[in-house]
């Protein structure tokens, strides 16, 4: 896991504990990265089954 992926994972995990889903704008502010690199990092996390988006409940699931 890269530093950016680890950082995004921690942000999503910590915000979801309080029933908040971070937006792309939230992630851009907190990481200082652009949208394309954030999307790429989230896709990598999802492909390795680190995180999963529950479409019905609209929340993140962690493995």
N, CA, C and O atoms as a Tinker XYZ file with bonds, in Angstrom:
   252  protein
     1  N      0.843000   -1.166000    0.000000    73     2
     2  CA     0.000000    0.000000    0.000000    64     1     3
     3  C      0.899000    1.244000    0.000000    63     2     4     5
     4  O      1.806000    1.369000    0.822000    81     3
     5  N      0.633000    2.139000   -0.920000    73     3     6
     6  CA     1.431000    3.367000   -0.990000    64     5     7
     7  C      1.030000    4.324000    0.134000    63     6     8     9
     8  O      0.027000    4.116000    0.817000    81     7
     9  N      1.823000    5.364000    0.311000    73     7    10
    10  CA     1.517000    6.352000    1.350000    64     9    11
    11  C      0.167000    7.020000    1.101000    63    10    12    13
    12  O     -0.609000    7.227000    2.034000    81    11
    13  N     -0.111000    7.358000   -0.164000    73    11    14
    14  CA    -1.385000    8.001000   -0.486000    64    13    15
    15  C     -2.550000    7.056000   -0.211000    63    14    16    17
    16  O     -3.564000    7.470000    0.350000    81    15
    17  N     -2.412000    5.790000   -0.602000    73    15    18
    18  CA    -3.477000    4.817000   -0.351000    64    17    19
    19  C     -3.711000    4.649000    1.146000    63    18    20    21
    20  O     -4.854000    4.581000    1.597000    81    19
    21  N     -2.635000    4.583000    1.904000    73    19    22
    22  CA    -2.754000    4.442000    3.357000    64    21    23
    23  C     -3.448000    5.658000    3.962000    63    22    24    25
    24  O     -4.290000    5.527000    4.850000    81    23
    25  N     -3.089000    6.833000    3.474000    73    23    26
    26  CA    -3.683000    8.072000    3.978000    64    25    27
    27  C     -5.178000    8.126000    3.654000    63    26    28    29
    28  O     -5.989000    8.471000    4.513000    81    27
    29  N     -5.534000    7.789000    2.425000    73    27    30
    30  CA    -6.942000    7.797000    2.019000    64    29    31
    31  C     -7.727000    6.753000    2.801000    63    30    32    33
    32  O     -8.853000    7.011000    3.225000    81    31
    33  N     -7.142000    5.584000    2.993000    73    31    34
    34  CA    -7.795000    4.530000    3.773000    64    33    35
    35  C     -8.112000    5.042000    5.178000    63    34    36    37
    36  O     -9.227000    4.857000    5.667000    81    35
    37  N     -7.148000    5.678000    5.824000    73    35    38
    38  CA    -7.349000    6.194000    7.192000    64    37    39
    39  C     -8.411000    7.296000    7.221000    63    38    40    41
    40  O     -9.217000    7.353000    8.150000    81    39
    41  N     -8.416000    8.169000    6.215000    73    39    42
    42  CA    -9.416000    9.239000    6.161000    64    41    43
    43  C    -10.810000    8.641000    6.008000    63    42    44    45
    44  O    -11.730000    9.014000    6.737000    81    43
    45  N    -10.972000    7.710000    5.061000    73    43    46
    46  CA   -12.279000    7.084000    4.845000    64    45    47
    47  C    -12.714000    6.328000    6.095000    63    46    48    49
    48  O    -13.867000    6.429000    6.515000    81    47
    49  N    -11.796000    5.573000    6.688000    73    47    50
    50  CA   -12.126000    4.801000    7.889000    64    49    51
    51  C    -12.557000    5.715000    9.032000    63    50    52    53
    52  O    -13.593000    5.485000    9.654000    81    51
    53  N    -11.776000    6.738000    9.306000    73    51    54
    54  CA   -12.086000    7.623000   10.433000    64    53    55
    55  C    -13.372000    8.417000   10.219000    63    54    56    57
    56  O    -14.147000    8.601000   11.157000    81    55
    57  N    -13.605000    8.886000    8.999000    73    55    58
    58  CA   -14.833000    9.641000    8.752000    64    57    59
    59  C    -16.056000    8.733000    8.767000    63    58    60    61
    60  O    -17.125000    9.152000    9.208000    81    59
    61  N    -15.918000    7.497000    8.292000    73    59    62
    62  CA   -17.068000    6.592000    8.257000    64    61    63
    63  C    -17.461000    6.108000    9.649000    63    62    64    65
    64  O    -18.593000    5.668000    9.853000    81    63
    65  N    -16.550000    6.182000   10.599000    73    63    66
    66  CA   -16.898000    5.827000   11.982000    64    65    67
    67  C    -17.973000    6.753000   12.529000    63    66    68    69
    68  O    -18.742000    6.374000   13.411000    81    67
    69  N    -18.020000    7.975000   11.998000    73    67    70
    70  CA   -19.012000    8.958000   12.426000    64    69    71
    71  C    -20.125000    9.111000   11.394000    63    70    72    73
    72  O    -20.797000   10.141000   11.337000    81    71
    73  N    -20.312000    8.070000   10.577000    73    71    74
    74  CA   -21.360000    8.027000    9.551000    64    73    75
    75  C    -21.254000    9.154000    8.536000    63    74    76    77
    76  O    -22.266000    9.654000    8.045000    81    75
    77  N    -20.029000    9.551000    8.224000    73    75    78
    78  CA   -19.795000   10.560000    7.194000    64    77    79
    79  C    -19.016000    9.904000    6.066000    63    78    80    81
    80  O    -18.041000    9.191000    6.303000    81    79
    81  N    -19.446000   10.146000    4.856000    73    79    82
    82  CA   -18.716000    9.653000    3.696000    64    81    83
    83  C    -17.947000   10.819000    3.094000    63    82    84    85
    84  O    -18.552000   11.803000    2.669000    81    83
    85  N    -16.627000   10.724000    3.050000    73    83    86
    86  CA   -15.852000   11.843000    2.502000    64    85    87
    87  C    -16.097000   12.004000    1.004000    63    86    88    89
    88  O    -16.148000   11.024000    0.260000    81    87
    89  N    -16.244000   13.232000    0.583000    73    87    90
    90  CA   -16.395000   13.527000   -0.838000    64    89    91
    91  C    -15.005000   13.633000   -1.465000    63    90    92    93
    92  O    -13.989000   13.651000   -0.770000    81    91
    93  N    -14.991000   13.700000   -2.775000    73    91    94
    94  CA   -13.719000   13.904000   -3.475000    64    93    95
    95  C    -13.096000   15.215000   -3.005000    63    94    96    97
    96  O    -11.881000   15.302000   -2.827000    81    95
    97  N    -13.925000   16.229000   -2.805000    73    95    98
    98  CA   -13.415000   17.528000   -2.344000    64    97    99
    99  C    -12.775000   17.394000   -0.965000    63    98   100   101
   100  O    -11.718000   17.973000   -0.716000    81    99
   101  N    -13.407000   16.632000   -0.061000    73    99   102
   102  CA   -12.819000   16.393000    1.269000    64   101   103
   103  C    -11.452000   15.734000    1.138000    63   102   104   105
   104  O    -10.494000   16.134000    1.799000    81   103
   105  N    -11.372000   14.721000    0.282000    73   103   106
   106  CA   -10.111000   14.000000    0.106000    64   105   107
   107  C     -9.044000   14.886000   -0.536000    63   106   108   109
   108  O     -7.866000   14.785000   -0.196000    81   107
   109  N     -9.456000   15.758000   -1.467000    73   107   110
   110  CA    -8.502000   16.681000   -2.084000    64   109   111
   111  C     -7.921000   17.628000   -1.042000    63   110   112   113
   112  O     -6.722000   17.904000   -1.050000    81   111
   113  N     -8.765000   18.124000   -0.151000    73   111   114
   114  CA    -8.305000   19.053000    0.883000    64   113   115
   115  C     -7.384000   18.343000    1.867000    63   114   116   117
   116  O     -6.327000   18.866000    2.220000    81   115
   117  N     -7.779000   17.161000    2.307000    73   115   118
   118  CA    -7.031000   16.468000    3.356000    64   117   119
   119  C     -5.725000   15.850000    2.858000    63   118   120   121
   120  O     -4.773000   15.718000    3.627000    81   119
   121  N     -5.672000   15.469000    1.568000    73   119   122
   122  CA    -4.450000   14.852000    1.050000    64   121   123
   123  C     -3.564000   15.829000    0.284000    63   122   124   125
   124  O     -2.351000   15.637000    0.204000    81   123
   125  N     -4.165000   16.873000   -0.275000    73   123   126
   126  CA    -3.396000   17.813000   -1.088000    64   125   127
   127  C     -3.099000   17.280000   -2.476000    63   126   128   129
   128  O     -2.236000   17.817000   -3.171000    81   127
   129  N     -3.793000   16.241000   -2.889000    73   127   130
   130  CA    -3.573000   15.632000   -4.210000    64   129   131
   131  C     -4.719000   15.993000   -5.143000    63   130   132   133
   132  O     -5.756000   16.495000   -4.711000    81   131
   133  N     -4.511000   15.728000   -6.442000    73   131   134
   134  CA    -5.558000   16.012000   -7.410000    64   133   135
   135  C     -6.541000   14.842000   -7.509000    63   134   136   137
   136  O     -6.288000   13.751000   -6.997000    81   135
   137  N     -7.666000   15.098000   -8.181000    73   135   138
   138  CA    -8.755000   14.127000   -8.242000    64   137   139
   139  C     -8.347000   12.821000   -8.916000    63   138   140   141
   140  O     -8.746000   11.747000   -8.466000    81   139
   141  N     -7.563000   12.893000   -9.981000    73   139   142
   142  CA    -7.199000   11.674000  -10.707000    64   141   143
   143  C     -6.341000   10.741000   -9.856000    63   142   144   145
   144  O     -6.532000    9.526000   -9.903000    81   143
   145  N     -5.411000   11.278000   -9.087000    73   143   146
   146  CA    -4.581000   10.412000   -8.246000    64   145   147
   147  C     -5.384000    9.844000   -7.075000    63   146   148   149
   148  O     -5.121000    8.727000   -6.630000    81   147
   149  N     -6.354000   10.599000   -6.578000    73   147   150
   150  CA    -7.218000   10.087000   -5.506000    64   149   151
   151  C     -8.076000    8.948000   -6.029000    63   150   152   153
   152  O     -8.196000    7.907000   -5.383000    81   151
   153  N     -8.679000    9.147000   -7.208000    73   151   154
   154  CA    -9.518000    8.087000   -7.793000    64   153   155
   155  C     -8.696000    6.826000   -8.057000    63   154   156   157
   156  O     -9.164000    5.714000   -7.809000    81   155
   157  N     -7.487000    6.997000   -8.553000    73   155   158
   158  CA    -6.613000    5.853000   -8.825000    64   157   159
   159  C     -6.289000    5.107000   -7.539000    63   158   160   161
   160  O     -6.309000    3.877000   -7.519000    81   159
   161  N     -5.989000    5.835000   -6.464000    73   159   162
   162  CA    -5.662000    5.208000   -5.182000    64   161   163
   163  C     -6.864000    4.458000   -4.613000    63   162   164   165
   164  O     -6.714000    3.356000   -4.084000    81   163
   165  N     -8.060000    5.051000   -4.719000    73   163   166
   166  CA    -9.268000    4.385000   -4.214000    64   165   167
   167  C     -9.558000    3.127000   -5.033000    63   166   168   169
   168  O     -9.938000    2.098000   -4.475000    81   167
   169  N     -9.381000    3.204000   -6.350000    73   167   170
   170  CA    -9.586000    2.018000   -7.191000    64   169   171
   171  C     -8.598000    0.916000   -6.827000    63   170   172   173
   172  O     -8.964000   -0.259000   -6.813000    81   171
   173  N     -7.351000    1.280000   -6.531000    73   171   174
   174  CA    -6.364000    0.285000   -6.106000    64   173   175
   175  C     -6.769000   -0.359000   -4.791000    63   174   176   177
   176  O     -6.639000   -1.572000   -4.628000    81   175
   177  N     -7.259000    0.441000   -3.850000    73   175   178
   178  CA    -7.722000   -0.106000   -2.569000    64   177   179
   179  C     -8.891000   -1.067000   -2.783000    63   178   180   181
   180  O     -8.965000   -2.116000   -2.142000    81   179
   181  N     -9.800000   -0.704000   -3.685000    73   179   182
   182  CA   -10.956000   -1.559000   -3.952000    64   181   183
   183  C    -10.540000   -2.836000   -4.679000    63   182   184   185
   184  O    -11.096000   -3.900000   -4.411000    81   183
   185  N     -9.585000   -2.752000   -5.582000    73   183   186
   186  CA    -9.158000   -3.939000   -6.326000    64   185   187
   187  C     -8.438000   -4.943000   -5.433000    63   186   188   189
   188  O     -8.470000   -6.145000   -5.697000    81   187
   189  N     -7.786000   -4.453000   -4.372000    73   187   190
   190  CA    -7.119000   -5.345000   -3.420000    64   189   191
   191  C     -8.039000   -5.741000   -2.266000    63   190   192   193
   192  O     -7.596000   -6.356000   -1.295000    81   191
   193  N     -9.321000   -5.388000   -2.375000    73   191   194
   194  CA   -10.333000   -5.714000   -1.364000    64   193   195
   195  C    -10.019000   -5.141000    0.009000    63   194   196   197
   196  O    -10.371000   -5.741000    1.024000    81   195
   197  N     -9.364000   -3.994000    0.053000    73   195   198
   198  CA    -9.129000   -3.307000    1.326000    64   197   199
   199  C    -10.404000   -2.589000    1.764000    63   198   200   201
   200  O    -10.751000   -2.588000    2.945000    81   199
   201  N    -11.105000   -1.974000    0.792000    73   199   202
   202  CA   -12.370000   -1.293000    1.057000    64   201   203
   203  C    -13.386000   -1.721000    0.009000    63   202   204   205
   204  O    -13.034000   -2.187000   -1.075000    81   203
   205  N    -14.652000   -1.551000    0.363000    73   203   206
   206  CA   -15.737000   -1.916000   -0.541000    64   205   207
   207  C    -16.879000   -0.939000   -0.309000    63   206   208   209
   208  O    -17.174000   -0.584000    0.833000    81   207
   209  N    -17.526000   -0.500000   -1.391000    73   207   210
   210  CA   -18.645000    0.424000   -1.275000    64   209   211
   211  C    -19.939000   -0.371000   -1.281000    63   210   212   213
   212  O    -20.214000   -1.106000   -2.229000    81   211
   213  N    -20.734000   -0.229000   -0.230000    73   211   214
   214  CA   -22.038000   -0.882000   -0.136000    64   213   215
   215  C    -23.062000    0.058000   -0.759000    63   214   216   217
   216  O    -23.407000    1.089000   -0.181000    81   215
   217  N    -23.546000   -0.308000   -1.948000    73   215   218
   218  CA   -24.447000    0.577000   -2.684000    64   217   219
   219  C    -25.805000    0.716000   -2.010000    63   218   220   221
   220  O    -26.417000    1.782000   -2.068000    81   219
   221  N    -26.281000   -0.346000   -1.374000    73   219   222
   222  CA   -27.591000   -0.290000   -0.730000    64   221   223
   223  C    -27.577000    0.617000    0.498000    63   222   224   225
   224  O    -28.461000    1.459000    0.662000    81   223
   225  N    -26.581000    0.448000    1.354000    73   223   226
   226  CA   -26.499000    1.240000    2.581000    64   225   227
   227  C    -25.758000    2.556000    2.386000    63   226   228   229
   228  O    -25.769000    3.422000    3.261000    81   227
   229  N    -25.113000    2.697000    1.227000    73   227   230
   230  CA   -24.328000    3.886000    0.891000    64   229   231
   231  C    -23.281000    4.178000    1.961000    63   230   232   233
   232  O    -23.220000    5.272000    2.520000    81   231
   233  N    -22.457000    3.159000    2.226000    73   231   234
   234  CA   -21.373000    3.312000    3.194000    64   233   235
   235  C    -20.209000    2.410000    2.818000    63   234   236   237
   236  O    -20.368000    1.473000    2.036000    81   235
   237  N    -19.044000    2.693000    3.376000    73   235   238
   238  CA   -17.838000    1.920000    3.111000    64   237   239
   239  C    -17.787000    0.708000    4.019000    63   238   240   241
   240  O    -18.184000    0.774000    5.182000    81   239
   241  N    -17.292000   -0.405000    3.480000    73   239   242
   242  CA   -17.032000   -1.627000    4.245000    64   241   243
   243  C    -15.535000   -1.874000    4.213000    63   242   244   245
   244  O    -14.884000   -1.682000    3.186000    81   243
   245  N    -14.999000   -2.297000    5.334000    73   243   246
   246  CA   -13.558000   -2.527000    5.447000    64   245   247
   247  C    -13.286000   -4.000000    5.689000    63   246   248   249
   248  O    -14.036000   -4.670000    6.399000    81   247
   249  N    -12.214000   -4.502000    5.099000    73   247   250
   250  CA   -11.852000   -5.922000    5.232000    64   249   251
   251  C    -10.796000   -6.097000    6.281000    63   250   252
   252  O    -10.361000   -7.220000    6.538000    81   251
